[in-house]
Amino acid sequence: MSKITSLTPEDFTLYADQMEKIKARIDAAAMFLQPPHVYPSVEAGLLQLRLALEALALSSLVTNRKAVATVSAAFMKKDHAGALKLVKRVNADYYPLPSEQTLDESGRAVAMREITEGFLTEGEYLPVWGRLSEWMHARNPFQIMPDPAEGAAFGEDVIGKLVALLNHHTVQLLERGELLACMMNESESGRVHVFGFEKASDN
């Protein structure tokens, strides 16, 4: 069994960098999905979302370079199901847990509660990845092309669910004993802010 070590400043930097990249891809996708809905733009937007999902799966593994390389190789082979199995095998708690803060009258965070709906769930991850991937291939010229407006609507739904999942979340990094908490838009800087805290005792 691997030795459990505490979170390090490098962990915070690496995870925040992953989240900044996901934010940039979500923003790019939103731009590409604006009307008028035409194939090249919609396809570009959905590609950005697929890449954001892949970065999401890799983000909790930033503490282990070998694990990241193995999962990345699976994604490059378009084996998304295999990649996710590898992630879960090395880090069963890889998936972010969304939450929201309760603020007092002065705007200070006084509590945090789990979100139970409206976000991209772990069970939706593979079906969504697969549907996004369907837009990444040239179509048989004898088949009817999908409606780009339909693709844009799907992409906008994915964006909403990703934002709800990641806006404020906690995650268990591979080989670390504490939880990492992340705010995607820190109030003063607008940038990703991460910090760690001890896991609650089961006793």
Sequence and secondary structure as in RCSB ss.txt:
>XXXX:A:sequence
MSKITSLTPEDFTLYADQMEKIKARIDAAAMFLQPPHVYPSVEAGLLQLRLALEALALSSLVTNRKAVATVSAAF
MKKDHAGALKLVKRVNADYYPLPSEQTLDESGRAVAMREITEGFLTEGEYLPVWGRLSEWMHARNPFQIMPDPAE
GAAFGEDVIGKLVALLNHHTVQLLERGELLACMMNESESGRVHVFGFEKASDN
>XXXX:A:secstr
    B   HHHHHHHHHHHHHHHHHHHHHHHHTSSS  HHHHHHHHHHHHHHHHHHHHHTTTT HHHHHHHHHHH
HTT HHHHHHHHHHH TT S EEEEEEE TTS EEEEEE  SSS  HHHHHHHHHHHHGGGS   TTS    HHH
HHHHHHHHHHHHHHHHSEEEEE TTBSSEEEEESS TTT S EEEEE      
